[in-house]
Amino acid sequence: MTKTIELSMAEKRPDTTQETATLSVRGKTYTLPVLESSEGELAIDIKNLRSETGVITFDPGYANTGSCKSSITYVDGEKGILRHRGYPIEQLAEKSSFVEQAMLLIFGELPSMDELDNFRGMLREQELLHEDLLHHFDGFPPNGEPMAILSAVINSLGSYHPDLYEFKDEYQFRRACAKIMSKVRTIAAFAFRKSIGRPFMYPNPNKSYCANFLHMMFSVPYKIYEPPLGAVRALSLFLIVHADHEQNCSTSTVRMVGSTQANLFASVSAGICALWGKLHGGANAAVIQMLQDIHDNNIKVSDYLEKVKRKEFRLMGFGHRIYKNFDPRARILKGAAHELLLNMGQTDDELLAIAQELEQAALEDEFFKERQHYPNVDFYSGIILRALGIPVNMFPVMFAIGRMPGWIAHWYEEYCQPMRIHRPRQLYMGERLRDYLPLDDR
């Protein structure tokens, strides 16, 4: 028999500022508080729902569940808005640097010149790895996955800095931030070098954050790689637009692990593992794989799009679960991608040529325009990373470097305002009580 549950929103009562919602379950009525965000979004507060009513909500994938209150990032997918601490991502991409943006996310405000210089100094001081950590790389096979190496070595960092498991003051926290943000580049570059059998290139403290990473990736002994300014700028924009994106899978993982009072190193290591999947940090790699399939099978772009319309193929790097309009990060990287290809003269790269043709054809096709199926951040980030010479297995690693400030910010927000350990409920659909059968009777 179907039972009706009614949920209605009441107006604010004249004698109180608390708006409420009414929930009716099997003849009983309950009143639930309604919360309002600083941007006007409404949420029904159900934290006492089970204890007061005996029921739970059912929300697979938590698509309609607010897991926390946060002051870090605001996203409005319908309007294509992304802001960090109130600042539009467009302004940060145009005027800021990745390090400055990281300080904004983690510490709450844009830094002064002295604060920025001091933190950059801390990043330079922390860019080297303890030599014993290099043995961790030897424990992986020559073709070991860079994401596995990154997660393992980041987690191991804590063992070398046990004084940073808990923070007694802000200076200790800043040291931990600098260690992770600086060393994640070194670890990522070393993981790549191991996978191609080249010697590690140590960081150069005289280079900027992004230029230093490219140096460690592509320099060889006696032949130092000097990245073009366009490449450094494109990488900086890539990191900026990936720095945080509200309560996505990996960020929620970091907060969930942190809710156990796990240390910062362990928590961001868990975030790296969550990011690994092709539906999250691996999405831009799927774009390149799609382009490779089109190339290898000699498929015309027009024919591929027709097959997408018939649901024979998926159009990777188009559309977004959150954004119902154009992804604002995609707008930023679109310009960066085209400028990078022009500056680096990569007109003979067949995959990048296919990407440009595919983009243009899809943007002009009424089928995709009606469905607001625009290229997303993964489409353009894949193009940028390929143009920079980053191999596909390093794509999620690049995402992790960019997302690190956001993970740290969310972990610290919860560290400063401890919540109960995260523990979702479930709707059990298994067998009811039954007796154990001896092995001979089965």
URLIN-V903688 format. One line per field, one symbol per residue. ss: DSSP state (a for helix, b for strand, c for the rest). phi: phi as a letter, one per 20 degrees, with the letter a starting at -180 (. if undefined). burial: + if it has 16 or more other ideal C-beta (glycine too) atoms within 10 Angstrom, else -. Layout:
ss=???
phi=???
burial=???
This chain:
ss=ccccbbbbbccccccccccbbbbbbccbbbbbbbbbcccccbbbccccaaaaaccccccaaaccccccccccbbbbccccbbbbccbbaaaaaaaccaaaaaaaaaacccccaaaaaaaaaaaaacccccaaaaaaaacccccccaaaaaaaaaaaaaaacaaacccccaaaaaaaaaaaaaaaaaaaaaaaaaacccccccccccccaaaaaaaaaacbccbcccccaaaaaaaaaaaaacccccccaaaaaaaaaacccccaaaaaaaaaaaacccccccaaaaaaaaaaaaaaccccaaaaaaaaaccccccccbcccccccccaaaaaaaaaaaaaaaaacccccaaaaaaaaaaaaaaacaaaaaccccbcaaaaaaaaaaaccccaaaaaaaaaaaaaaaaaaaaaaaaaccccccccccccccccccccccaaac
phi=.ededdcceeffffebeefccdddclnddcddfddcffdnfdbeedfdgffedndcedbgmlfddeeaebdecdccffemdccdlnefffffffdddfffffffffdobffffffffffffffffdfeeggffffffffdfgdgfgfffgffffffggfecffdfcdebfffffffgffffffffffffffffffdmdffdffdfedfgfffffgffdfcgmbfedffgffffffgfgfffefabmefgffffffffffemfffffffffffffffffecfeffffffffffffffelefgffffffffemecdefncmbfeeecfffffgffffffffffffemeeeefffffffffgffffeefgeffeleegdffffffffffffnefgfegfffgffffggfgfffffffffcgdfgfbfebdfcefegbefdggfee
burial=------------------+++-+-+----+-+-+---------+-+--+---+----------------+-+++++---++++++---++-++--++++++++++++--++-------++-+++-++-+---+--++--+---++++-++++++++++--+--+--+-----+++++++++++++++++++++++-----+-+---+++++++++++++-------+--+++++++++++++++++++-++++++++++--+++++++++++++++---+++++++++-++--+------+--++--+----+-++++++--+---++++++++-++--++--+-+--+-++-+++-++--+--+--+----++++++++++++++++-++++++++++++++++++++++++++------+--------------------
